Amino acid sequence: MITLPGKVTGVAESSDQEALALASQGDQQAFGVLYDTYAGRIYNYIYYRTGNPLDAEDLTARVFFRAMRHITNYTDRGVPFSAWLYRIAHNLVANWHRDSSRHHEVALDDGYRTDKGEEHPESALMRSEEENALLNLIRNLPEERQQLLILKFVEHMSNAEIGQIMDRTEGAIKSLYHRTLLALRDEVRSDGSGQFSPDAIAQLNESEEN
């Protein structure tokens, strides 16, 4: 499966309930617990959507400021608190793109990365260039497909979890995922830059099977 630099893990959703109950009553320390749990994941998501670490930091702060202001309106309707945060983040990122029409190249070394151990410098450079090229192709996809791939490949979420965030059924997410991978695979095959190795298409094929 495609691996992009990845996920910051947090506390299980079940442990959010007490903090949510206290935060909704104005307990700032409880809200701080929620912030510590999800700030890294929300930043990661926004960073890959904007490609700019400074803007990602600003938008992440705005997500939690908005969540803090409206947490008394949050009602658990079977949608996890994290999904609510991702929806806020998605809306802010969409506004950011509309307002600025900015297109940045993501510098992968600036983002959250998993430790892949020692690697030959030439191999690391080739892998980094291919990842950047793949991210450039992803950013040219429609907005909802960008969101889907980032949640899938960066946050490693299931179709059910993504459906909660995007307010779609699991089946609809599976269908969109299939169509998105087909489109991305076609882009990789038709790319003439020489930045993609034969393994890139094989990984996309494997991702579709999963």
N, C-alpha and C positions, 0 to 999 in steps of 0.2 A: 504494500500500500504506500502511496505517496507520503513522505514525511517532511513536513515543514517545521521550523523551530517552534517550540511548542508551549504546552499548557502549563499554567501555574495552578497547582492543585489547591483546593480549599477544604474547609470543614464541610461535612455532609449536610445536605439540606435539612435533615431532621433536627439538627442542632440549632437551626435558625429560629425556631418558633419562640423560644424564650426571649432571645434578643429582639425579635420583631415585636413581641408584645410590649416589652419595656421601651423600645425605641418609639413606638407609636404613642407612648405616653410622655414623650419628650426626654427620655433618658439618653443623653448624648454619649455616655460611655457604652451603652448597648449598641447604639448606632456605630460607634467606633469599632466594635467587634465585627459588625457586618461589613464595614469598610475594609478592615484588615483581611477578611475572608475573600472578598470579591474584587478588590481594587486591581490586583495584578491581572486577573482574567479579563476584566473590562478594558484595562489599558491595552492588553495584548490584542484584543479584538479591534479596538479603535485604531491602534497603530497600523495593523495590516489593512485597514480600510482607508486610512489617510496617507500612510507612507511618511509621516512626519512626526518625530518623537515629541517635539515641543507642542504641536497641535494636539497630539494624542494625550499628553499630560493635561493640557487645558480642558479638553473635552471630557476626560475622565473625571476631573474635578467638578465639572458642570453636571455630569451624570449624577454624582453623589449629592451635590447641592440640591438638585431637583428632587432626587429621591428623598432627601431629608425633609424638604418642604412639604412633600406630598405623601409621606409615609403613613399619615393618619388615614389617607384615602385608600391605601392598599388593602385589598381584601383577598384572602386566599380562596380562590375559586378552582382549586386543583392545578393552578399554574405556580410553579416555584418562584420564590422571591428573585432568584437569579435570572429567570426568564423575564421578569418585569424590568430588571436592570438592563438586560440586553436590548429590550424593546426601547427603553429610553435612549440607550447608546445609539441604536440604529437610527432613531429619529434625529438625534443631534448630528450624526455623521451625514445623513441625507441633507440636512439643512446646510451643513458645512460645504458639501459639494455644490449645492445649488447656489450658495452665496458667493463662493470663491472661484468655482470652476477650476480648481487647482489640480494638477496632476504631478505627483512626486514619485520619484523612484525610491523604493524602500531599500534602505541600507541594512541588510540583515544583521550585521554585526552590532547594530545599535539596539536591537530588540531582545526580547527574552529568548534564550536559546537553551536547548538541552545539551548536556555534556556528552559529546560523542567521543571523548578520549583523544589520544594523540593521533594526528593524521598528517600524512605527507603534505607539505605546503602546496605542491602542484595539484594534488587531488582535491585539497580544500578549496583552491581557487576555482577549479572546474566545477565543483559542486555548487559553490556560491554563485557563480555566473549562471548556472542552469536554474537554480532556485529563483534568482532575480528575474531571469527571462520568463519563467513560469508565472511569477507574480505579476509581471507586466501584462501577460496574456489574460490573467484572471481579472485584472483591473479594467480590461476592455470589455468584459462581459457585462450584461445587464446587472443592475444593482442587486436584485434578489439572488442572482446566481453567485455573485461575489460573496454575499452574506452566507449563503449555504456552504460554499467551499471553505471559507475561513472557519466557520463553526465546525465543519467536518474534519478538515486537515490540521488546523491549528489547535482547536479546542477538543478535537477527538470526540465530539458528541455523537450520540445515536440519532437515528432518524426521528424517534419519538421525542427526544429532547429538543431537537431543532424545530420540530413541529410546534412545540409549546412556545418557542420564542417567535416563530414566524406566523403563528396562529393558523396553522394548516394541519391536516390530518397526516398521520404517519405515511399513509399510502401516497398522498400528494407529494410529500417530501421525497419519497423513494423515486417517484416518477420524474420529478424535477431534477433530482440528482443524476438519474440515468441520462436525461437529455443534456444536462450540463456537461457531464463527462464526455459524451459524444461530441459536443461542440468544441470542448477544450482539446480533445484528441485530434480533431480535424485541424485545429489551429496549430498544434504542435507538428503534425505531419506536413502542413503546408508552409511552415516557417522556413525561410531561406537563410537565416542568420548563421546556421551551423552550431548554435549554442546547445541544441538538444541531442543527447546521446540516444542510441537505440533503446536503452533501458527506460527512457522517459515514457515512450509509448507503451512499453511492457508494463510499467508501473500503473499507467492509466487503465490499461486493460484489467490488471489485477484489482485496482480500486473499484472498477465497475462490478466485478464479480463479488466483491465484499459488500 
